[in-house]
Amino acid sequence: MNQPMESPGAAYNPWTIVNLVFTHLAEQGLQPLLGETDPVQPASSLLSALGISPAVGSGPQVLQRRDAELAALRSIFFPDGAV
């Protein structure tokens, strides 16, 4: 009854979900911990539950954007530079 609809060819990067959730939580004044566990697995599970294939891009532009997003998140959660 509650089966997710299959979206042919729909794929999304789980790191984008991680960034979205962490950004939203930071805007709400919360400070989730980044680094204690790998957030990609739960994000991938969420995408799968929504009928979307998790797909991590590995091209240089994707990796650079990911690194920039992670650096921005670190600056939000650790403004004094302590990680």
Distance bins in CASP14 RR format, pairs under 12 A and 6 or more apart:
PFRMAT RR
TARGET T0000
AUTHOR 0000-0000-0000
RMODE 2
METHOD distances of the structure
MODEL  1
2 49 0 0 0 0 1 0 0 0 0 0 0
2 50 0 0 0 0 0 1 0 0 0 0 0
2 51 0 0 0 0 0 1 0 0 0 0 0
3 49 0 0 0 0 0 1 0 0 0 0 0
3 50 0 0 0 0 0 1 0 0 0 0 0
3 51 0 0 0 0 1 0 0 0 0 0 0
4 10 0 0 0 0 0 1 0 0 0 0 0
4 45 0 0 0 0 0 1 0 0 0 0 0
4 46 0 0 0 0 0 1 0 0 0 0 0
4 47 0 0 0 0 1 0 0 0 0 0 0
4 48 1 0 0 1 0 0 0 0 0 0 0
4 49 1 0 0 1 0 0 0 0 0 0 0
4 50 1 0 1 0 0 0 0 0 0 0 0
4 51 1 1 0 0 0 0 0 0 0 0 0
4 52 0 0 0 0 1 0 0 0 0 0 0
4 53 0 0 0 0 0 1 0 0 0 0 0
5 49 0 0 0 0 0 1 0 0 0 0 0
5 50 0 0 0 0 1 0 0 0 0 0 0
5 51 1 0 0 1 0 0 0 0 0 0 0
5 52 0 0 0 0 0 1 0 0 0 0 0
6 48 0 0 0 0 0 1 0 0 0 0 0
6 50 0 0 0 0 0 1 0 0 0 0 0
6 51 1 0 0 1 0 0 0 0 0 0 0
6 52 0 0 0 0 1 0 0 0 0 0 0
6 53 0 0 0 0 1 0 0 0 0 0 0
7 47 0 0 0 0 0 1 0 0 0 0 0
7 48 0 0 0 0 0 1 0 0 0 0 0
7 50 0 0 0 0 1 0 0 0 0 0 0
7 51 1 0 1 0 0 0 0 0 0 0 0
7 52 1 0 0 1 0 0 0 0 0 0 0
7 53 0 0 0 0 1 0 0 0 0 0 0
8 51 0 0 0 0 0 1 0 0 0 0 0
8 52 0 0 0 0 0 1 0 0 0 0 0
8 53 0 0 0 0 1 0 0 0 0 0 0
9 51 0 0 0 0 0 1 0 0 0 0 0
9 52 0 0 0 0 1 0 0 0 0 0 0
9 53 1 0 0 1 0 0 0 0 0 0 0
9 55 0 0 0 0 1 0 0 0 0 0 0
10 47 0 0 0 0 1 0 0 0 0 0 0
10 48 0 0 0 0 0 1 0 0 0 0 0
10 50 0 0 0 0 1 0 0 0 0 0 0
10 51 1 0 0 1 0 0 0 0 0 0 0
10 52 1 0 1 0 0 0 0 0 0 0 0
10 53 1 0 0 1 0 0 0 0 0 0 0
10 54 0 0 0 0 0 1 0 0 0 0 0
10 55 0 0 0 0 1 0 0 0 0 0 0
11 44 0 0 0 0 0 1 0 0 0 0 0
11 47 0 0 0 0 1 0 0 0 0 0 0
11 48 0 0 0 0 0 1 0 0 0 0 0
11 50 0 0 0 0 0 1 0 0 0 0 0
11 51 0 0 0 0 0 1 0 0 0 0 0
11 52 1 0 0 1 0 0 0 0 0 0 0
11 53 1 0 1 0 0 0 0 0 0 0 0
11 54 1 0 0 1 0 0 0 0 0 0 0
11 55 1 1 0 0 0 0 0 0 0 0 0
11 56 0 0 0 0 1 0 0 0 0 0 0
11 57 0 0 0 0 1 0 0 0 0 0 0
12 18 0 0 0 0 0 1 0 0 0 0 0
12 19 0 0 0 0 0 1 0 0 0 0 0
12 20 0 0 0 0 0 1 0 0 0 0 0
12 43 0 0 0 0 1 0 0 0 0 0 0
12 44 0 0 0 0 1 0 0 0 0 0 0
12 46 0 0 0 0 1 0 0 0 0 0 0
12 47 1 0 1 0 0 0 0 0 0 0 0
12 48 0 0 0 0 0 1 0 0 0 0 0
12 50 0 0 0 0 1 0 0 0 0 0 0
12 51 0 0 0 0 1 0 0 0 0 0 0
12 52 1 0 1 0 0 0 0 0 0 0 0
12 53 1 0 0 1 0 0 0 0 0 0 0
12 54 1 0 0 1 0 0 0 0 0 0 0
12 55 1 0 0 1 0 0 0 0 0 0 0
12 56 0 0 0 0 1 0 0 0 0 0 0
12 57 0 0 0 0 0 1 0 0 0 0 0
13 19 0 0 0 0 1 0 0 0 0 0 0
13 20 0 0 0 0 0 1 0 0 0 0 0
13 40 0 0 0 0 1 0 0 0 0 0 0
13 43 0 0 0 0 1 0 0 0 0 0 0
13 44 0 0 0 0 1 0 0 0 0 0 0
13 47 0 0 0 0 1 0 0 0 0 0 0
13 52 0 0 0 0 0 1 0 0 0 0 0
13 53 0 0 0 0 0 1 0 0 0 0 0
13 54 1 0 0 1 0 0 0 0 0 0 0
13 55 1 0 0 1 0 0 0 0 0 0 0
13 56 1 0 1 0 0 0 0 0 0 0 0
13 57 1 0 0 1 0 0 0 0 0 0 0
13 58 0 0 0 0 0 1 0 0 0 0 0
13 59 0 0 0 0 0 1 0 0 0 0 0
13 61 0 0 0 0 0 1 0 0 0 0 0
13 62 1 0 0 1 0 0 0 0 0 0 0
13 63 0 0 0 0 0 1 0 0 0 0 0
13 65 0 0 0 0 1 0 0 0 0 0 0
13 66 0 0 0 0 1 0 0 0 0 0 0
13 69 0 0 0 0 0 1 0 0 0 0 0
14 20 0 0 0 0 0 1 0 0 0 0 0
14 21 0 0 0 0 0 1 0 0 0 0 0
14 38 0 0 0 0 1 0 0 0 0 0 0
14 39 0 0 0 0 1 0 0 0 0 0 0
14 40 1 0 1 0 0 0 0 0 0 0 0
14 41 0 0 0 0 1 0 0 0 0 0 0
14 42 0 0 0 0 1 0 0 0 0 0 0
14 43 1 1 0 0 0 0 0 0 0 0 0
14 44 1 0 1 0 0 0 0 0 0 0 0
14 45 0 0 0 0 1 0 0 0 0 0 0
14 46 0 0 0 0 1 0 0 0 0 0 0
14 47 1 0 0 1 0 0 0 0 0 0 0
14 48 0 0 0 0 1 0 0 0 0 0 0
14 50 0 0 0 0 0 1 0 0 0 0 0
14 52 0 0 0 0 1 0 0 0 0 0 0
14 53 0 0 0 0 0 1 0 0 0 0 0
14 54 1 0 1 0 0 0 0 0 0 0 0
14 55 0 0 0 0 1 0 0 0 0 0 0
14 56 1 0 0 1 0 0 0 0 0 0 0
14 57 0 0 0 0 1 0 0 0 0 0 0
14 66 0 0 0 0 0 1 0 0 0 0 0
15 21 0 0 0 0 0 1 0 0 0 0 0
15 22 0 0 0 0 0 1 0 0 0 0 0
15 34 0 0 0 0 0 1 0 0 0 0 0
15 38 0 0 0 0 0 1 0 0 0 0 0
15 39 0 0 0 0 1 0 0 0 0 0 0
15 40 1 0 0 1 0 0 0 0 0 0 0
15 41 0 0 0 0 0 1 0 0 0 0 0
15 43 1 0 0 1 0 0 0 0 0 0 0
15 44 0 0 0 0 1 0 0 0 0 0 0
15 47 0 0 0 0 0 1 0 0 0 0 0
15 54 0 0 0 0 1 0 0 0 0 0 0
15 55 0 0 0 0 0 1 0 0 0 0 0
15 56 1 0 0 1 0 0 0 0 0 0 0
15 57 0 0 0 0 1 0 0 0 0 0 0
15 58 0 0 0 0 0 1 0 0 0 0 0
15 62 0 0 0 0 1 0 0 0 0 0 0
15 63 0 0 0 0 1 0 0 0 0 0 0
15 65 0 0 0 0 1 0 0 0 0 0 0
15 66 1 0 1 0 0 0 0 0 0 0 0
15 67 0 0 0 0 0 1 0 0 0 0 0
15 68 0 0 0 0 0 1 0 0 0 0 0
15 69 1 0 0 1 0 0 0 0 0 0 0
15 70 0 0 0 0 1 0 0 0 0 0 0
15 73 0 0 0 0 0 1 0 0 0 0 0
16 22 0 0 0 0 0 1 0 0 0 0 0
16 23 0 0 0 0 0 1 0 0 0 0 0
16 39 0 0 0 0 0 1 0 0 0 0 0
16 40 0 0 0 0 0 1 0 0 0 0 0
16 43 0 0 0 0 1 0 0 0 0 0 0
16 44 0 0 0 0 0 1 0 0 0 0 0
16 46 0 0 0 0 0 1 0 0 0 0 0
16 47 0 0 0 0 1 0 0 0 0 0 0
16 52 0 0 0 0 0 1 0 0 0 0 0
16 54 0 0 0 0 0 1 0 0 0 0 0
16 55 0 0 0 0 0 1 0 0 0 0 0
16 56 0 0 0 0 1 0 0 0 0 0 0
16 57 0 0 0 0 0 1 0 0 0 0 0
16 62 0 0 0 0 1 0 0 0 0 0 0
16 65 0 0 0 0 1 0 0 0 0 0 0
16 66 0 0 0 0 1 0 0 0 0 0 0
16 69 0 0 0 0 1 0 0 0 0 0 0
16 70 0 0 0 0 0 1 0 0 0 0 0
17 23 0 0 0 0 0 1 0 0 0 0 0
17 24 0 0 0 0 0 1 0 0 0 0 0
17 39 0 0 0 0 1 0 0 0 0 0 0
17 40 0 0 0 0 1 0 0 0 0 0 0
17 41 0 0 0 0 0 1 0 0 0 0 0
17 42 0 0 0 0 1 0 0 0 0 0 0
17 43 1 1 0 0 0 0 0 0 0 0 0
17 44 0 0 0 0 1 0 0 0 0 0 0
17 45 0 0 0 0 0 1 0 0 0 0 0
17 46 1 0 0 1 0 0 0 0 0 0 0
17 47 1 0 0 1 0 0 0 0 0 0 0
17 48 0 0 0 0 0 1 0 0 0 0 0
17 49 0 0 0 0 0 1 0 0 0 0 0
17 50 0 0 0 0 1 0 0 0 0 0 0
17 52 0 0 0 0 1 0 0 0 0 0 0
17 54 0 0 0 0 1 0 0 0 0 0 0
17 55 0 0 0 0 0 1 0 0 0 0 0
17 56 0 0 0 0 0 1 0 0 0 0 0
17 69 0 0 0 0 0 1 0 0 0 0 0
18 24 0 0 0 0 0 1 0 0 0 0 0
18 25 0 0 0 0 0 1 0 0 0 0 0
18 32 0 0 0 0 1 0 0 0 0 0 0
18 34 0 0 0 0 1 0 0 0 0 0 0
18 35 0 0 0 0 0 1 0 0 0 0 0
18 37 0 0 0 0 0 1 0 0 0 0 0
18 38 0 0 0 0 1 0 0 0 0 0 0
18 39 1 0 1 0 0 0 0 0 0 0 0
18 40 1 0 0 1 0 0 0 0 0 0 0
18 41 0 0 0 0 0 1 0 0 0 0 0
18 42 0 0 0 0 1 0 0 0 0 0 0
18 43 1 0 1 0 0 0 0 0 0 0 0
18 44 0 0 0 0 1 0 0 0 0 0 0
18 46 0 0 0 0 1 0 0 0 0 0 0
18 47 0 0 0 0 0 1 0 0 0 0 0
18 54 0 0 0 0 0 1 0 0 0 0 0
18 56 0 0 0 0 0 1 0 0 0 0 0
18 66 0 0 0 0 1 0 0 0 0 0 0
18 69 0 0 0 0 1 0 0 0 0 0 0
18 70 0 0 0 0 1 0 0 0 0 0 0
18 73 0 0 0 0 1 0 0 0 0 0 0
19 25 0 0 0 0 0 1 0 0 0 0 0
19 26 0 0 0 0 0 1 0 0 0 0 0
19 32 0 0 0 0 0 1 0 0 0 0 0
19 34 0 0 0 0 0 1 0 0 0 0 0
19 39 0 0 0 0 1 0 0 0 0 0 0
19 40 0 0 0 0 0 1 0 0 0 0 0
19 43 0 0 0 0 1 0 0 0 0 0 0
19 65 0 0 0 0 1 0 0 0 0 0 0
19 66 0 0 0 0 1 0 0 0 0 0 0
19 67 0 0 0 0 0 1 0 0 0 0 0
19 68 0 0 0 0 0 1 0 0 0 0 0
19 69 1 0 1 0 0 0 0 0 0 0 0
19 70 0 0 0 0 1 0 0 0 0 0 0
19 71 0 0 0 0 0 1 0 0 0 0 0
19 72 0 0 0 0 1 0 0 0 0 0 0
19 73 1 0 0 1 0 0 0 0 0 0 0
19 74 0 0 0 0 0 1 0 0 0 0 0
19 76 0 0 0 0 0 1 0 0 0 0 0
20 26 0 0 0 0 0 1 0 0 0 0 0
20 27 0 0 0 0 0 1 0 0 0 0 0
20 39 0 0 0 0 0 1 0 0 0 0 0
20 43 0 0 0 0 1 0 0 0 0 0 0
20 46 0 0 0 0 0 1 0 0 0 0 0
20 47 0 0 0 0 0 1 0 0 0 0 0
20 69 0 0 0 0 1 0 0 0 0 0 0
20 73 0 0 0 0 0 1 0 0 0 0 0
21 27 0 0 0 0 0 1 0 0 0 0 0
21 28 0 0 0 0 0 1 0 0 0 0 0
21 30 0 0 0 0 0 1 0 0 0 0 0
21 32 1 0 0 1 0 0 0 0 0 0 0
21 34 0 0 0 0 0 1 0 0 0 0 0
21 39 1 0 0 1 0 0 0 0 0 0 0
21 40 0 0 0 0 0 1 0 0 0 0 0
21 42 0 0 0 0 1 0 0 0 0 0 0
21 43 1 0 0 1 0 0 0 0 0 0 0
21 46 0 0 0 0 1 0 0 0 0 0 0
21 73 0 0 0 0 0 1 0 0 0 0 0
22 28 0 0 0 0 0 1 0 0 0 0 0
22 29 0 0 0 0 0 1 0 0 0 0 0
22 30 0 0 0 0 1 0 0 0 0 0 0
22 31 0 0 0 0 1 0 0 0 0 0 0
22 32 1 0 0 1 0 0 0 0 0 0 0
22 33 0 0 0 0 0 1 0 0 0 0 0
22 34 1 0 0 1 0 0 0 0 0 0 0
22 35 0 0 0 0 0 1 0 0 0 0 0
22 39 0 0 0 0 1 0 0 0 0 0 0
22 43 0 0 0 0 0 1 0 0 0 0 0
22 69 0 0 0 0 1 0 0 0 0 0 0
22 70 0 0 0 0 1 0 0 0 0 0 0
22 72 0 0 0 0 1 0 0 0 0 0 0
22 73 1 0 1 0 0 0 0 0 0 0 0
22 74 0 0 0 0 0 1 0 0 0 0 0
22 76 0 0 0 0 1 0 0 0 0 0 0
22 77 0 0 0 0 1 0 0 0 0 0 0
23 29 0 0 0 0 0 1 0 0 0 0 0
23 30 0 0 0 0 0 1 0 0 0 0 0
23 32 0 0 0 0 0 1 0 0 0 0 0
23 34 0 0 0 0 0 1 0 0 0 0 0
23 69 0 0 0 0 1 0 0 0 0 0 0
23 70 0 0 0 0 0 1 0 0 0 0 0
23 72 0 0 0 0 1 0 0 0 0 0 0
23 73 1 0 0 1 0 0 0 0 0 0 0
23 76 0 0 0 0 1 0 0 0 0 0 0
23 77 0 0 0 0 0 1 0 0 0 0 0
24 30 0 0 0 0 1 0 0 0 0 0 0
24 32 0 0 0 0 0 1 0 0 0 0 0
24 73 0 0 0 0 0 1 0 0 0 0 0
24 76 0 0 0 0 0 1 0 0 0 0 0
25 31 1 0 0 1 0 0 0 0 0 0 0
25 32 1 0 1 0 0 0 0 0 0 0 0
25 33 0 0 0 0 0 1 0 0 0 0 0
25 34 0 0 0 0 0 1 0 0 0 0 0
25 39 0 0 0 0 0 1 0 0 0 0 0
25 73 0 0 0 0 0 1 0 0 0 0 0
25 76 0 0 0 0 1 0 0 0 0 0 0
25 77 0 0 0 0 1 0 0 0 0 0 0
26 32 0 0 0 0 1 0 0 0 0 0 0
26 34 0 0 0 0 0 1 0 0 0 0 0
26 72 0 0 0 0 1 0 0 0 0 0 0
26 73 1 0 0 1 0 0 0 0 0 0 0
26 74 0 0 0 0 0 1 0 0 0 0 0
26 75 0 0 0 0 0 1 0 0 0 0 0
26 76 1 0 1 0 0 0 0 0 0 0 0
26 77 1 0 0 1 0 0 0 0 0 0 0
26 78 0 0 0 0 0 1 0 0 0 0 0
26 79 0 0 0 0 0 1 0 0 0 0 0
27 73 0 0 0 0 0 1 0 0 0 0 0
27 76 0 0 0 0 1 0 0 0 0 0 0
28 76 0 0 0 0 0 1 0 0 0 0 0
29 76 0 0 0 0 1 0 0 0 0 0 0
29 77 0 0 0 0 0 1 0 0 0 0 0
30 76 0 0 0 0 0 1 0 0 0 0 0
30 77 0 0 0 0 1 0 0 0 0 0 0
31 73 0 0 0 0 0 1 0 0 0 0 0
31 74 0 0 0 0 0 1 0 0 0 0 0
31 76 0 0 0 0 1 0 0 0 0 0 0
31 77 1 0 1 0 0 0 0 0 0 0 0
31 78 0 0 0 0 1 0 0 0 0 0 0
31 79 0 0 0 0 0 1 0 0 0 0 0
32 39 0 0 0 0 1 0 0 0 0 0 0
32 42 0 0 0 0 0 1 0 0 0 0 0
32 73 0 0 0 0 1 0 0 0 0 0 0
32 76 0 0 0 0 0 1 0 0 0 0 0
32 77 1 0 0 1 0 0 0 0 0 0 0
33 39 0 0 0 0 1 0 0 0 0 0 0
33 73 0 0 0 0 0 1 0 0 0 0 0
33 74 0 0 0 0 0 1 0 0 0 0 0
33 77 0 0 0 0 1 0 0 0 0 0 0
33 78 0 0 0 0 0 1 0 0 0 0 0
33 83 0 0 0 0 0 1 0 0 0 0 0
34 40 0 0 0 0 0 1 0 0 0 0 0
34 69 0 0 0 0 0 1 0 0 0 0 0
34 70 1 0 0 1 0 0 0 0 0 0 0
34 71 0 0 0 0 0 1 0 0 0 0 0
34 72 0 0 0 0 0 1 0 0 0 0 0
34 73 1 0 0 1 0 0 0 0 0 0 0
34 74 1 0 0 1 0 0 0 0 0 0 0
34 75 0 0 0 0 0 1 0 0 0 0 0
34 76 0 0 0 0 0 1 0 0 0 0 0
34 77 1 0 0 1 0 0 0 0 0 0 0
34 78 0 0 0 0 1 0 0 0 0 0 0
34 83 0 0 0 0 1 0 0 0 0 0 0
35 70 0 0 0 0 0 1 0 0 0 0 0
35 73 0 0 0 0 0 1 0 0 0 0 0
35 74 0 0 0 0 0 1 0 0 0 0 0
35 77 0 0 0 0 0 1 0 0 0 0 0
35 78 0 0 0 0 0 1 0 0 0 0 0
35 83 0 0 0 0 1 0 0 0 0 0 0
37 43 0 0 0 0 0 1 0 0 0 0 0
38 44 0 0 0 0 1 0 0 0 0 0 0
38 45 0 0 0 0 0 1 0 0 0 0 0
38 56 0 0 0 0 0 1 0 0 0 0 0
39 45 0 0 0 0 0 1 0 0 0 0 0
39 46 0 0 0 0 0 1 0 0 0 0 0
39 70 0 0 0 0 0 1 0 0 0 0 0
39 73 0 0 0 0 0 1 0 0 0 0 0
40 46 0 0 0 0 0 1 0 0 0 0 0
40 47 0 0 0 0 0 1 0 0 0 0 0
40 54 1 0 0 1 0 0 0 0 0 0 0
40 55 0 0 0 0 0 1 0 0 0 0 0
40 56 1 0 0 1 0 0 0 0 0 0 0
40 57 0 0 0 0 0 1 0 0 0 0 0
40 66 0 0 0 0 0 1 0 0 0 0 0
40 70 0 0 0 0 0 1 0 0 0 0 0
41 47 0 0 0 0 0 1 0 0 0 0 0
41 48 0 0 0 0 0 1 0 0 0 0 0
41 54 0 0 0 0 1 0 0 0 0 0 0
41 56 0 0 0 0 0 1 0 0 0 0 0
42 48 0 0 0 0 0 1 0 0 0 0 0
42 49 0 0 0 0 0 1 0 0 0 0 0
42 54 0 0 0 0 0 1 0 0 0 0 0
43 49 0 0 0 0 0 1 0 0 0 0 0
43 50 0 0 0 0 0 1 0 0 0 0 0
43 52 0 0 0 0 0 1 0 0 0 0 0
43 54 1 0 0 1 0 0 0 0 0 0 0
43 55 0 0 0 0 0 1 0 0 0 0 0
43 56 0 0 0 0 0 1 0 0 0 0 0
44 50 0 0 0 0 0 1 0 0 0 0 0
44 51 0 0 0 0 0 1 0 0 0 0 0
44 52 0 0 0 0 1 0 0 0 0 0 0
44 53 0 0 0 0 1 0 0 0 0 0 0
44 54 1 1 0 0 0 0 0 0 0 0 0
44 55 0 0 0 0 1 0 0 0 0 0 0
44 56 0 0 0 0 1 0 0 0 0 0 0
45 51 0 0 0 0 0 1 0 0 0 0 0
45 52 0 0 0 0 0 1 0 0 0 0 0
45 54 0 0 0 0 1 0 0 0 0 0 0
46 52 0 0 0 0 1 0 0 0 0 0 0
46 54 0 0 0 0 1 0 0 0 0 0 0
47 53 1 0 0 1 0 0 0 0 0 0 0
47 54 1 0 1 0 0 0 0 0 0 0 0
47 55 0 0 0 0 1 0 0 0 0 0 0
47 56 0 0 0 0 0 1 0 0 0 0 0
48 54 1 0 0 1 0 0 0 0 0 0 0
48 55 0 0 0 0 0 1 0 0 0 0 0
55 62 0 0 0 0 0 1 0 0 0 0 0
56 62 1 0 0 1 0 0 0 0 0 0 0
56 63 0 0 0 0 1 0 0 0 0 0 0
56 66 0 0 0 0 1 0 0 0 0 0 0
57 63 0 0 0 0 1 0 0 0 0 0 0
57 64 0 0 0 0 0 1 0 0 0 0 0
57 65 0 0 0 0 1 0 0 0 0 0 0
57 66 0 0 0 0 1 0 0 0 0 0 0
58 64 0 0 0 0 0 1 0 0 0 0 0
58 66 0 0 0 0 1 0 0 0 0 0 0
59 65 0 0 0 0 1 0 0 0 0 0 0
59 66 0 0 0 0 1 0 0 0 0 0 0
59 67 0 0 0 0 0 1 0 0 0 0 0
60 66 0 0 0 0 0 1 0 0 0 0 0
60 67 0 0 0 0 0 1 0 0 0 0 0
61 67 0 0 0 0 0 1 0 0 0 0 0
61 68 0 0 0 0 0 1 0 0 0 0 0
62 68 0 0 0 0 0 1 0 0 0 0 0
62 69 0 0 0 0 0 1 0 0 0 0 0
63 69 0 0 0 0 0 1 0 0 0 0 0
63 70 0 0 0 0 0 1 0 0 0 0 0
64 70 0 0 0 0 0 1 0 0 0 0 0
64 71 0 0 0 0 0 1 0 0 0 0 0
65 71 0 0 0 0 0 1 0 0 0 0 0
65 72 0 0 0 0 0 1 0 0 0 0 0
66 72 0 0 0 0 0 1 0 0 0 0 0
66 73 0 0 0 0 0 1 0 0 0 0 0
67 73 0 0 0 0 0 1 0 0 0 0 0
67 74 0 0 0 0 0 1 0 0 0 0 0
68 74 0 0 0 0 0 1 0 0 0 0 0
68 75 0 0 0 0 0 1 0 0 0 0 0
69 75 0 0 0 0 0 1 0 0 0 0 0
69 76 0 0 0 0 0 1 0 0 0 0 0
70 76 0 0 0 0 0 1 0 0 0 0 0
70 77 0 0 0 0 0 1 0 0 0 0 0
70 78 0 0 0 0 0 1 0 0 0 0 0
70 83 0 0 0 0 0 1 0 0 0 0 0
71 77 0 0 0 0 0 1 0 0 0 0 0
71 78 0 0 0 0 0 1 0 0 0 0 0
71 81 0 0 0 0 0 1 0 0 0 0 0
71 83 0 0 0 0 0 1 0 0 0 0 0
72 78 0 0 0 0 0 1 0 0 0 0 0
72 79 0 0 0 0 0 1 0 0 0 0 0
73 79 0 0 0 0 0 1 0 0 0 0 0
73 83 0 0 0 0 0 1 0 0 0 0 0
74 80 0 0 0 0 0 1 0 0 0 0 0
74 81 1 0 0 1 0 0 0 0 0 0 0
74 82 0 0 0 0 1 0 0 0 0 0 0
74 83 1 0 0 1 0 0 0 0 0 0 0
75 81 1 0 0 1 0 0 0 0 0 0 0
75 82 0 0 0 0 0 1 0 0 0 0 0
75 83 0 0 0 0 0 1 0 0 0 0 0
77 83 0 0 0 0 1 0 0 0 0 0 0
END
